[in-house]
């Protein structure tokens, strides 16, 4: 792996060159997570026949985000805030929060099973 060469300013100030985003601690490949769910949502317990990935995507994004930014709170502890956030960000999804919540919780749980440094 080739690293970024420190600039003379960085060397003079004793700073290291920037770490590539993919190698930064706490980095989550959001697109990879969404690709996982696009492939696996049909066999998920929350999936209802006749609904598309796009119907679930806002809830899945919310689940990932709440895991990353939930400051160690459990999913349940944030339920009221999550419902509000879901209704603000769901776009054209036909799911109400009660239908979307299991998808968001599944995405949150999947993130909890990963090694993510904060």
C-alpha positions in Angstrom: 0.0 0.0 0.0 1.4 3.4 -0.9 1.0 6.1 1.7 0.6 9.7 1.1 3.9 11.5 1.3 3.9 14.2 4.1 4.1 17.7 2.8 6.9 19.9 4.1 4.4 21.8 6.2 3.2 18.5 7.8 6.8 17.5 8.4 7.7 20.8 9.9 4.7 20.7 12.3 5.4 17.0 13.1 2.0 15.9 11.8 1.4 12.6 10.0 -0.1 12.6 6.5 -3.9 12.1 6.4 -5.1 8.5 6.8 -7.1 7.2 3.8 -10.8 7.2 4.7 -11.1 3.4 4.1 -8.3 2.8 6.7 -9.6 5.2 9.3 -10.9 3.7 12.6 -14.6 3.7 12.8 -15.0 3.8 9.0 -18.2 2.1 7.8 -18.7 1.3 4.1 -22.3 2.5 4.0 -22.6 1.5 0.3 -21.5 -2.0 1.2 -24.0 -2.3 4.0 -26.8 -1.2 1.6 -25.7 -3.7 -1.0 -25.9 -6.4 1.6 -29.4 -5.4 2.5 -30.4 -5.1 -1.2 -29.4 -8.7 -1.6 -30.7 -10.1 1.7 -33.9 -8.2 2.5 -36.2 -10.7 0.7 -35.2 -13.5 3.2 -35.3 -11.2 6.2 -38.0 -11.7 8.8 -39.2 -8.1 8.3 -39.8 -8.5 4.6 -43.4 -8.4 3.4 -44.3 -9.8 0.0 -44.9 -7.1 -2.6 -42.6 -4.5 -1.0 -39.3 -3.5 -2.7 -35.9 -2.8 -1.4 -36.6 0.9 -2.0 -39.5 0.7 0.4 -37.2 -0.6 3.2 -34.1 1.5 2.4 -35.0 4.5 4.6 -35.4 2.3 7.6 -32.2 0.4 6.9 -30.3 3.6 6.6 -31.8 4.8 9.8 -30.8 1.6 11.6 -27.2 2.0 10.4 -27.0 5.7 11.3 -28.5 5.2 14.8 -26.0 2.5 15.5 -23.1 4.8 14.5 -24.4 7.9 16.2 -26.4 6.5 19.1 -23.7 7.1 21.7 -24.0 3.6 23.1 -27.8 3.8 23.7 -29.8 0.7 22.8 -32.2 0.8 19.9 -35.2 0.7 22.2 -34.0 3.7 24.2 -34.1 5.8 21.1 -37.4 4.6 19.8 -39.3 7.9 20.0 -36.5 9.9 18.3 -36.2 7.2 15.7 -39.9 7.3 14.8 -39.6 11.1 14.3 -36.4 10.7 12.3 -38.0 8.0 10.1 -41.1 10.1 9.3 -38.8 13.0 8.3 -36.6 10.9 6.1 -38.7 8.1 4.7 -39.4 9.8 1.4 -41.9 7.8 -0.7 -41.7 4.6 1.4 -45.3 3.4 2.1 -44.2 1.8 5.5 -45.3 3.4 8.7 -42.8 3.3 11.6 -44.4 0.1 13.1 -43.7 -1.6 9.8 -40.2 0.0 9.2 -39.0 -0.5 12.8 -38.1 -4.2 12.4 -35.9 -3.4 9.3 -34.2 -0.5 11.2 -33.6 -2.8 14.2 -32.2 -5.5 11.9 -29.7 -3.1 10.4 -28.7 -1.8 13.9 -28.2 -5.4 15.1 -26.0 -6.3 12.0 -23.9 -3.2 12.8 -23.5 -4.4 16.4 -22.0 -7.6 15.2 -19.2 -5.8 13.4 -15.9 -4.7 14.8 -16.1 -0.9 14.5 -13.7 1.2 16.4 -15.2 4.5 17.5 
